[in-house]
Amino acid sequence: MQTRHNNIMRFLVPALALTAALPLHAVDWPQYRGPSGDGKSPEKITVPAGTTAPKQVWKAPSEGGFSSFVVAGGRAFTLCLKDAEGAKQESLVAYDVKTGKELWFAALNVPNFGNDGGNSGTPDNKGGDGPRSTPTTDGANVYVMSSELVLRAFDAATGKPKWSHDLMKEFAGRNITWKNAASPLLEGGLLYVGGGGPGQSLIAFNPRDGSIVWKAFDETITHATPVATTILGQRQIIFFLKSGLLALEPKTGRELWRYPFKWSTSTAASPVVDGDIVYCSAGYGVGAGAVHITKEGLGFKATQIYLMSGPKSPLINHWSTPVVKDGYLYGMYNFKEYGKAPVKCVDIKTGEVKWEQPGFGPGQVILVGDRVLALADNGDLVTFEAKPDAYHEISRAKVLDGKCWTTPIVSNGMIFARSTKEAVCLDVSGK
């Protein structure tokens, strides 16, 4: 018996050691708001408590705009401003994830006009110059939507152009104030975007060759990126449009349900889904609402749970999309409260604010395990517990200079974040 036990242990111990050496659920971050599109990371990270910053792997210049990073195949991609053909242009840039070395960049043929409200080219845009959307990648290719509504595919390794579609020219497109900020959504082998005209406002493309799978609806886009989710067993794509929320069957574009929601000037935060509840919010005096989705015959029905509207609503997400854990939302709630806006914990089922903590501004958050990772607008990287009882801060350290309205990400044990001036990679693997 002892001999048998020793033989088992002889094989078991090396196996356990190998398991311990592997990263816990280390994954790529292929598109805006992560592998599941909900701002959640399956990884486990180690961040120093207090005010000590995580170990810096690299820092590199990254000028302009509020595009987040995506990571796949050892490369990190983002959109920023680069000098090309004698002018600063919106550009897709590929970095080596280990060194920060720029591998290649591709100009998008969009001169930087400041993205101001009237699209007039004034250089004093208060929001800041540069692209707003985030690339999407499947590892082989990278897909980007420019502020001028041109969808392009590039080879991820070389930056070589693959295919493109100009929604303004080919689909009678309608751009919006401050131009496009929504990112392409890759889901179930299709690439989803908005921005076309009547009968073709929302489009699903085959990402391999750019062919059209379906196009439908007469809608006007907002700055919000669509989300993919499953509600009551049905996979669906939810667009947050000028008319409100619109949920579609992914493969066909068939309408599943709608929720009319007020629009004013700009809607920028994506909807958040928790089971059969969908939450949405906007700035400019709009506020927030939530709906309960039920099945009704062969279709679905959205029933409003609450609506907290108006400029004094406690639930205004200007462009900061919250994350949800165990029925509670965590995120930046504010409208133009730069440098001081709070993070809040909100019961998604009732809209009740459980607690709030000032001092973040209109930054962005993601969820990593049971912790929220927040990037404040001043460059502070903060972690706090995702608990509804009170605010429990774990760490806070300044990691970036410049304006930080960009979502931080976690991929393969590293945090990638950027501002309007620079990008940084931090090691949080615990090794």
C-alpha positions, -999 to 999 in steps of 0.1 A, spaced: 0 0 0 28 24 9 46 16 -24 14 23 -43 10 57 -24 46 66 -32 41 59 -69 9 80 -70 27 109 -53 57 105 -76 34 114 -106 10 137 -87 36 162 -72 51 172 -106 16 176 -120 6 199 -91 38 219 -95 31 224 -132 -5 235 -125 7 260 -99 32 275 -124 5 282 -150 -13 316 -150 -49 313 -137 -72 317 -167 -47 339 -186 -65 351 -217 -62 375 -246 -84 406 -246 -97 407 -282 -122 435 -282 -136 465 -264 -146 454 -229 -129 421 -231 -133 385 -241 -170 384 -231 -177 420 -240 -189 427 -204 -158 443 -189 -149 412 -169 -116 394 -168 -113 357 -158 -77 363 -147 -63 365 -112 -39 394 -107 -16 406 -80 -15 443 -73 6 458 -45 -16 471 -17 -13 508 -8 3 533 -31 30 512 -47 25 509 -84 27 474 -101 60 467 -119 63 486 -151 71 464 -181 72 492 -206 59 527 -214 56 542 -249 43 574 -265 6 571 -276 -8 604 -286 -45 614 -288 -79 598 -285 -95 574 -261 -91 541 -278 -85 511 -254 -60 483 -261 -69 449 -274 -44 420 -271 -39 387 -290 -10 367 -303 17 386 -284 6 419 -299 -13 449 -284 -33 471 -307 -49 506 -302 -59 536 -322 -41 569 -317 -27 598 -338 4 593 -359 23 615 -384 15 602 -419 17 619 -453 25 653 -437 -4 653 -412 -15 637 -380 -39 609 -388 -60 584 -370 -38 553 -370 -39 516 -359 -7 508 -340 6 473 -331 30 470 -301 50 440 -289 34 431 -256 67 422 -240 88 452 -250 64 480 -261 82 481 -294 61 495 -322 58 467 -347 38 486 -374 12 512 -378 -14 518 -405 -29 553 -411 -66 553 -416 -66 583 -440 -86 604 -415 -68 637 -408 -72 648 -372 -98 676 -373 -104 676 -335 -136 656 -336 -154 687 -323 -192 689 -320 -197 706 -353 -170 687 -372 -156 720 -382 -119 713 -377 -114 737 -348 -81 728 -330 -94 737 -295 -117 707 -290 -122 705 -252 -127 667 -253 -94 661 -269 -83 651 -304 -80 617 -319 -100 585 -324 -125 572 -299 -132 536 -310 -112 505 -301 -99 479 -325 -112 443 -325 -90 413 -333 -94 375 -339 -57 370 -337 -52 368 -375 -68 401 -384 -75 434 -367 -107 453 -375 -112 490 -370 -139 516 -375 -127 551 -381 -144 582 -369 -155 587 -405 -173 553 -405 -148 534 -426 -145 497 -415 -112 482 -423 -95 448 -418 -57 445 -415 -33 415 -412 -24 413 -375 12 403 -381 21 428 -408 -5 455 -409 -12 447 -446 -48 459 -456 -72 431 -462 -106 447 -470 -126 478 -463 -161 493 -464 -169 530 -464 -203 531 -448 -208 568 -458 -204 560 -495 -215 524 -498 -244 523 -473 -257 559 -474 -242 563 -439 -251 590 -414 -223 601 -391 -231 619 -358 -218 648 -337 -182 641 -326 -182 614 -352 -181 576 -346 -168 563 -313 -184 528 -314 -161 497 -318 -168 468 -341 -183 438 -323 -170 403 -332 -195 376 -321 -201 341 -333 -181 345 -365 -197 377 -376 -186 414 -373 -214 438 -363 -213 476 -368 -238 505 -372 -238 537 -392 -256 530 -425 -286 547 -438 -323 536 -442 -327 498 -445 -290 493 -438 -283 511 -406 -270 480 -388 -248 455 -407 -233 421 -401 -201 413 -421 -182 381 -427 -148 391 -411 -128 368 -434 -136 387 -466 -158 416 -457 -189 402 -474 -223 413 -462 -243 387 -442 -273 409 -434 -282 446 -432 -314 461 -418 -333 489 -400 -335 526 -402 -318 538 -371 -293 564 -361 -262 552 -342 -248 567 -310 -213 566 -295 -221 534 -276 -206 500 -286 -231 472 -290 -229 441 -267 -234 404 -272 -252 385 -245 -275 356 -237 -309 363 -222 -334 335 -214 -314 311 -236 -313 334 -266 -280 348 -279 -286 384 -289 -268 416 -300 -280 448 -282 -274 481 -299 -279 513 -279 -293 537 -306 -308 571 -307 -342 554 -305 -331 534 -274 -322 497 -270 -327 473 -298 -319 436 -294 -313 414 -325 -310 377 -334 -273 376 -344 -273 354 -375 -304 370 -391 -307 405 -377 -343 398 -367 -356 421 -340 -361 404 -307 -372 434 -285 -370 471 -280 -369 496 -252 -374 533 -262 -350 555 -243 -345 592 -244 -316 606 -264 -299 640 -260 -267 651 -277 -247 619 -271 -252 584 -257 -218 568 -251 -219 541 -223 -228 506 -234 -258 487 -219 -251 463 -190 -268 429 -188 -273 409 -156 -294 378 -162 -327 390 -176 -322 427 -166 -307 452 -189 -294 486 -176 -287 517 -197 -277 553 -190 -267 585 -208 -256 620 -200 -269 654 -211 -298 653 -187 -310 618 -196 -302 595 -167 -307 558 -164 -332 530 -167 -335 492 -165 -358 467 -181 -368 432 -173 -368 409 -203 -394 381 -205 -405 357 -232 -438 364 -249 -450 338 -273 -422 334 -299 -407 368 -290 -395 388 -261 -408 417 -241 -389 445 -223 -407 459 -192 -393 489 -175 -383 483 -139 -373 519 -131 -363 552 -148 -343 578 -130 -342 606 -155 -332 642 -156 -299 661 -149 -301 654 -112 -304 617 -116 -280 598 -93 -274 573 -122 -257 592 -150 -230 573 -169 -216 598 -194 -193 575 -213 -181 553 -184 -198 518 -186 -203 501 -153 -195 465 -145 -219 442 -127 -212 415 -100 -238 396 -79 -265 420 -89 -246 453 -82 -232 478 -106 -198 494 -100 -186 523 -120 -181 561 -125 -214 580 -123 -211 616 -134 -216 642 -160 -185 664 -167 -173 662 -131 -137 660 -142 -112 649 -115 -139 645 -88 -167 623 -100 -174 593 -77 -175 556 -82 -208 541 -70 -222 508 -61 -258 505 -74 -284 477 -70 -292 469 -107 -326 456 -98 -338 488 -80 -314 516 -90 -306 522 -53 -272 537 -46 -255 516 -19 -224 538 -15 -203 563 -34 -167 574 -32 -155 607 -49 -122 614 -66 -122 595 -99 -136 617 -127 -150 602 -159 -126 573 -161 -133 537 -168 -136 504 -149 -133 466 -155 -139 437 -131 -111 413 -123 -124 385 -100 -139 401 -70 -121 434 -75 -128 465 -96 -99 479 -115 -105 516 -122 -85 541 -141 -92 576 -128 -91 605 -153 -59 618 -137 -40 585 -143 -45 569 -109 -49 531 -112 -71 520 -84 -84 486 -72 -113 482 -47 -135 454 -36 -167 447 -55 -188 446 -23 -221 464 -17 -216 471 20 -190 499 17 -161 512 -4 -130 492 4 -99 505 -15 -70 482 -19 -45 501 -40 -40 534 -57 -10 545 -77 -4 570 -105 7 552 -136 0 576 -165 3 613 -174 -23 629 -196 -61 626 -198 -73 591 -190 -108 585 -203 -98 551 -216 -107 516 -203 -77 497 -188 -75 460 -197 -59 428 -183 -44 402 -205 -20 373 -197 -11 387 -163 -5 423 -175 -24 456 -173 -25 477 -205 -36 513 -202 -32 546 -220 -39 583 -219 -38 610 -245 0 611 -241 13 576 -234 7 539 -230 18 516 -202 21 479 -195 22 467 -159 31 432 -146 4 419 -122 10 382 -127 25 378 -92 56 361 -106 
